[in-house]
Structures are given as structure tokens and as C-alpha cells.
Amino acid sequence: MNLQSNVVVPTFKKSIYKVQISTFFRVVGSFMLNLRFTM
């Protein structure tokens, strides 16, 4: 049980990290596009 949780937790954190990064880039990208169109 303990060994399994040790394996699951890092991959879980890593997947959350990847989702946060992709969401961040998506928000920044759309923001830059909107900024370019308004200027």
C-alpha cells in the first residue's frame, strides 16, 4: 500500500504540473492574440 502510494503521488503531481503549464500558455497565448488585435 505504502509503496503504491509512493509511485502514484509523484506522477499525480507531475500531471497536475503539466496541466497548469498548458493552461498558463493557453491563457497567455490568447491574451497576446487579443492584445495584438486591439493594437
PDB file of N, CA, C and O in Angstrom:
ATOM      1  N   MET A   1       0.841  -1.203   0.000  1.00  0.00           N
ATOM      2  CA  MET A   1       0.000   0.000   0.000  1.00  0.00           C
ATOM      3  C   MET A   1       0.875   1.252   0.000  1.00  0.00           C
ATOM      4  O   MET A   1       0.675   2.174  -0.790  1.00  0.00           O
ATOM      5  N   ASN A   2       1.847   1.257   0.906  1.00  0.00           N
ATOM      6  CA  ASN A   2       2.712   2.429   1.008  1.00  0.00           C
ATOM      7  C   ASN A   2       3.551   2.606  -0.254  1.00  0.00           C
ATOM      8  O   ASN A   2       3.751   3.724  -0.729  1.00  0.00           O
ATOM      9  N   LEU A   3       4.038   1.488  -0.788  1.00  0.00           N
ATOM     10  CA  LEU A   3       4.854   1.541  -1.999  1.00  0.00           C
ATOM     11  C   LEU A   3       4.039   2.072  -3.176  1.00  0.00           C
ATOM     12  O   LEU A   3       4.531   2.860  -3.984  1.00  0.00           O
ATOM     13  N   GLN A   4       2.789   1.628  -3.259  1.00  0.00           N
ATOM     14  CA  GLN A   4       1.940   2.055  -4.367  1.00  0.00           C
ATOM     15  C   GLN A   4       1.672   3.561  -4.295  1.00  0.00           C
ATOM     16  O   GLN A   4       1.704   4.247  -5.316  1.00  0.00           O
ATOM     17  N   SER A   5       1.412   4.063  -3.111  1.00  0.00           N
ATOM     18  CA  SER A   5       1.143   5.491  -2.960  1.00  0.00           C
ATOM     19  C   SER A   5       2.392   6.300  -3.290  1.00  0.00           C
ATOM     20  O   SER A   5       2.296   7.406  -3.822  1.00  0.00           O
ATOM     21  N   ASN A   6       3.567   5.750  -2.975  1.00  0.00           N
ATOM     22  CA  ASN A   6       4.809   6.445  -3.301  1.00  0.00           C
ATOM     23  C   ASN A   6       4.993   6.561  -4.808  1.00  0.00           C
ATOM     24  O   ASN A   6       5.607   7.512  -5.292  1.00  0.00           O
ATOM     25  N   VAL A   7       4.465   5.597  -5.543  1.00  0.00           N
ATOM     26  CA  VAL A   7       4.576   5.634  -7.003  1.00  0.00           C
ATOM     27  C   VAL A   7       3.511   6.555  -7.595  1.00  0.00           C
ATOM     28  O   VAL A   7       3.771   7.267  -8.565  1.00  0.00           O
ATOM     29  N   VAL A   8       2.327   6.539  -7.016  1.00  0.00           N
ATOM     30  CA  VAL A   8       1.200   7.280  -7.593  1.00  0.00           C
ATOM     31  C   VAL A   8       1.335   8.785  -7.377  1.00  0.00           C
ATOM     32  O   VAL A   8       1.030   9.566  -8.278  1.00  0.00           O
ATOM     33  N   VAL A   9       1.782   9.194  -6.208  1.00  0.00           N
ATOM     34  CA  VAL A   9       1.784  10.625  -5.869  1.00  0.00           C
ATOM     35  C   VAL A   9       2.674  11.469  -6.789  1.00  0.00           C
ATOM     36  O   VAL A   9       2.215  12.512  -7.256  1.00  0.00           O
ATOM     37  N   PRO A  10       3.925  11.073  -7.074  1.00  0.00           N
ATOM     38  CA  PRO A  10       4.754  11.909  -7.956  1.00  0.00           C
ATOM     39  C   PRO A  10       4.173  12.053  -9.363  1.00  0.00           C
ATOM     40  O   PRO A  10       4.214  13.142  -9.934  1.00  0.00           O
ATOM     41  N   THR A  11       3.636  10.980  -9.925  1.00  0.00           N
ATOM     42  CA  THR A  11       3.053  11.075 -11.264  1.00  0.00           C
ATOM     43  C   THR A  11       1.809  11.949 -11.229  1.00  0.00           C
ATOM     44  O   THR A  11       1.537  12.677 -12.184  1.00  0.00           O
ATOM     45  N   PHE A  12       1.052  11.886 -10.141  1.00  0.00           N
ATOM     46  CA  PHE A  12      -0.136  12.722  -9.983  1.00  0.00           C
ATOM     47  C   PHE A  12       0.255  14.195  -9.950  1.00  0.00           C
ATOM     48  O   PHE A  12      -0.361  15.027 -10.617  1.00  0.00           O
ATOM     49  N   LYS A  13       1.293  14.509  -9.164  1.00  0.00           N
ATOM     50  CA  LYS A  13       1.776  15.889  -9.089  1.00  0.00           C
ATOM     51  C   LYS A  13       2.310  16.346 -10.439  1.00  0.00           C
ATOM     52  O   LYS A  13       2.111  17.492 -10.841  1.00  0.00           O
ATOM     53  N   LYS A  14       2.991  15.436 -11.137  1.00  0.00           N
ATOM     54  CA  LYS A  14       3.575  15.789 -12.427  1.00  0.00           C
ATOM     55  C   LYS A  14       2.485  16.092 -13.449  1.00  0.00           C
ATOM     56  O   LYS A  14       2.626  17.008 -14.260  1.00  0.00           O
ATOM     57  N   SER A  15       1.397  15.322 -13.409  1.00  0.00           N
ATOM     58  CA  SER A  15       0.305  15.547 -14.359  1.00  0.00           C
ATOM     59  C   SER A  15      -0.383  16.878 -14.057  1.00  0.00           C
ATOM     60  O   SER A  15      -0.760  17.603 -14.977  1.00  0.00           O
ATOM     61  N   ILE A  16      -0.547  17.203 -12.775  1.00  0.00           N
ATOM     62  CA  ILE A  16      -1.132  18.494 -12.393  1.00  0.00           C
ATOM     63  C   ILE A  16      -0.239  19.625 -12.879  1.00  0.00           C
ATOM     64  O   ILE A  16      -0.722  20.645 -13.372  1.00  0.00           O
ATOM     65  N   TYR A  17       1.079  19.432 -12.733  1.00  0.00           N
ATOM     66  CA  TYR A  17       2.059  20.426 -13.155  1.00  0.00           C
ATOM     67  C   TYR A  17       1.952  20.674 -14.657  1.00  0.00           C
ATOM     68  O   TYR A  17       1.980  21.819 -15.109  1.00  0.00           O
ATOM     69  N   LYS A  18       1.828  19.582 -15.432  1.00  0.00           N
ATOM     70  CA  LYS A  18       1.710  19.719 -16.892  1.00  0.00           C
ATOM     71  C   LYS A  18       0.422  20.437 -17.263  1.00  0.00           C
ATOM     72  O   LYS A  18       0.414  21.277 -18.163  1.00  0.00           O
ATOM     73  N   VAL A  19      -0.669  20.112 -16.574  1.00  0.00           N
ATOM     74  CA  VAL A  19      -1.956  20.757 -16.867  1.00  0.00           C
ATOM     75  C   VAL A  19      -1.882  22.247 -16.568  1.00  0.00           C
ATOM     76  O   VAL A  19      -2.398  23.061 -17.333  1.00  0.00           O
ATOM     77  N   GLN A  20      -1.240  22.610 -15.453  1.00  0.00           N
ATOM     78  CA  GLN A  20      -1.102  24.017 -15.099  1.00  0.00           C
ATOM     79  C   GLN A  20      -0.286  24.764 -16.146  1.00  0.00           C
ATOM     80  O   GLN A  20      -0.628  25.887 -16.516  1.00  0.00           O
ATOM     81  N   ILE A  21       0.798  24.142 -16.627  1.00  0.00           N
ATOM     82  CA  ILE A  21       1.658  24.785 -17.628  1.00  0.00           C
ATOM     83  C   ILE A  21       0.898  24.991 -18.936  1.00  0.00           C
ATOM     84  O   ILE A  21       0.962  26.066 -19.533  1.00  0.00           O
ATOM     85  N   SER A  22       0.175  23.956 -19.381  1.00  0.00           N
ATOM     86  CA  SER A  22      -0.558  24.070 -20.650  1.00  0.00           C
ATOM     87  C   SER A  22      -1.660  25.119 -20.529  1.00  0.00           C
ATOM     88  O   SER A  22      -1.904  25.876 -21.469  1.00  0.00           O
ATOM     89  N   THR A  23      -2.329  25.166 -19.370  1.00  0.00           N
ATOM     90  CA  THR A  23      -3.375  26.168 -19.160  1.00  0.00           C
ATOM     91  C   THR A  23      -2.773  27.566 -19.156  1.00  0.00           C
ATOM     92  O   THR A  23      -3.347  28.493 -19.727  1.00  0.00           O
ATOM     93  N   PHE A  24      -1.614  27.720 -18.514  1.00  0.00           N
ATOM     94  CA  PHE A  24      -0.924  29.007 -18.444  1.00  0.00           C
ATOM     95  C   PHE A  24      -0.565  29.499 -19.842  1.00  0.00           C
ATOM     96  O   PHE A  24      -0.801  30.659 -20.179  1.00  0.00           O
ATOM     97  N   PHE A  25       0.012  28.604 -20.659  1.00  0.00           N
ATOM     98  CA  PHE A  25       0.408  29.006 -22.006  1.00  0.00           C
ATOM     99  C   PHE A  25      -0.810  29.332 -22.866  1.00  0.00           C
ATOM    100  O   PHE A  25      -0.758  30.229 -23.708  1.00  0.00           O
ATOM    101  N   ARG A  26      -1.909  28.601 -22.651  1.00  0.00           N
ATOM    102  CA  ARG A  26      -3.125  28.861 -23.420  1.00  0.00           C
ATOM    103  C   ARG A  26      -3.677  30.242 -23.077  1.00  0.00           C
ATOM    104  O   ARG A  26      -4.094  30.985 -23.965  1.00  0.00           O
ATOM    105  N   VAL A  27      -3.680  30.587 -21.782  1.00  0.00           N
ATOM    106  CA  VAL A  27      -4.187  31.892 -21.345  1.00  0.00           C
ATOM    107  C   VAL A  27      -3.295  33.009 -21.871  1.00  0.00           C
ATOM    108  O   VAL A  27      -3.784  34.017 -22.380  1.00  0.00           O
ATOM    109  N   VAL A  28      -1.972  32.821 -21.744  1.00  0.00           N
ATOM    110  CA  VAL A  28      -1.028  33.844 -22.207  1.00  0.00           C
ATOM    111  C   VAL A  28      -1.126  34.012 -23.724  1.00  0.00           C
ATOM    112  O   VAL A  28      -1.084  35.132 -24.234  1.00  0.00           O
ATOM    113  N   GLY A  29      -1.258  32.891 -24.441  1.00  0.00           N
ATOM    114  CA  GLY A  29      -1.350  32.956 -25.899  1.00  0.00           C
ATOM    115  C   GLY A  29      -2.592  33.704 -26.354  1.00  0.00           C
ATOM    116  O   GLY A  29      -2.514  34.543 -27.252  1.00  0.00           O
ATOM    117  N   SER A  30      -3.725  33.415 -25.753  1.00  0.00           N
ATOM    118  CA  SER A  30      -4.966  34.091 -26.133  1.00  0.00           C
ATOM    119  C   SER A  30      -4.902  35.566 -25.737  1.00  0.00           C
ATOM    120  O   SER A  30      -5.437  36.424 -26.440  1.00  0.00           O
ATOM    121  N   PHE A  31      -4.250  35.859 -24.618  1.00  0.00           N
ATOM    122  CA  PHE A  31      -4.085  37.243 -24.170  1.00  0.00           C
ATOM    123  C   PHE A  31      -3.238  38.025 -25.169  1.00  0.00           C
ATOM    124  O   PHE A  31      -3.565  39.162 -25.509  1.00  0.00           O
ATOM    125  N   MET A  32      -2.146  37.415 -25.639  1.00  0.00           N
ATOM    126  CA  MET A  32      -1.264  38.070 -26.608  1.00  0.00           C
ATOM    127  C   MET A  32      -2.002  38.306 -27.930  1.00  0.00           C
ATOM    128  O   MET A  32      -1.835  39.348 -28.563  1.00  0.00           O
ATOM    129  N   LEU A  33      -2.821  37.326 -28.342  1.00  0.00           N
ATOM    130  CA  LEU A  33      -3.586  37.484 -29.584  1.00  0.00           C
ATOM    131  C   LEU A  33      -4.575  38.636 -29.451  1.00  0.00           C
ATOM    132  O   LEU A  33      -4.705  39.449 -30.366  1.00  0.00           O
ATOM    133  N   ASN A  34      -5.269  38.711 -28.323  1.00  0.00           N
ATOM    134  CA  ASN A  34      -6.233  39.791 -28.100  1.00  0.00           C
ATOM    135  C   ASN A  34      -5.525  41.135 -28.066  1.00  0.00           C
ATOM    136  O   ASN A  34      -6.038  42.125 -28.587  1.00  0.00           O
ATOM    137  N   LEU A  35      -4.341  41.171 -27.449  1.00  0.00           N
ATOM    138  CA  LEU A  35      -3.564  42.402 -27.355  1.00  0.00           C
ATOM    139  C   LEU A  35      -3.140  42.852 -28.752  1.00  0.00           C
ATOM    140  O   LEU A  35      -3.182  44.043 -29.063  1.00  0.00           O
ATOM    141  N   ARG A  36      -2.737  41.906 -29.585  1.00  0.00           N
ATOM    142  CA  ARG A  36      -2.278  42.219 -30.940  1.00  0.00           C
ATOM    143  C   ARG A  36      -3.436  42.763 -31.780  1.00  0.00           C
ATOM    144  O   ARG A  36      -3.260  43.688 -32.573  1.00  0.00           O
ATOM    145  N   PHE A  37      -4.635  42.171 -31.592  1.00  0.00           N
ATOM    146  CA  PHE A  37      -5.775  42.611 -32.393  1.00  0.00           C
ATOM    147  C   PHE A  37      -6.283  43.981 -31.938  1.00  0.00           C
ATOM    148  O   PHE A  37      -6.746  44.768 -32.764  1.00  0.00           O
ATOM    149  N   THR A  38      -6.205  44.277 -30.643  1.00  0.00           N
ATOM    150  CA  THR A  38      -6.694  45.568 -30.159  1.00  0.00           C
ATOM    151  C   THR A  38      -5.724  46.677 -30.549  1.00  0.00           C
ATOM    152  O   THR A  38      -6.151  47.802 -30.809  1.00  0.00           O
ATOM    153  N   MET A  39      -4.431  46.382 -30.594  1.00  0.00           N
ATOM    154  CA  MET A  39      -3.443  47.377 -31.003  1.00  0.00           C
ATOM    155  C   MET A  39      -3.466  47.496 -32.537  1.00  0.00           C
ATOM    156  O   MET A  39      -2.709  48.282 -33.107  1.00  0.00           O
TER     157      MET A  39
END
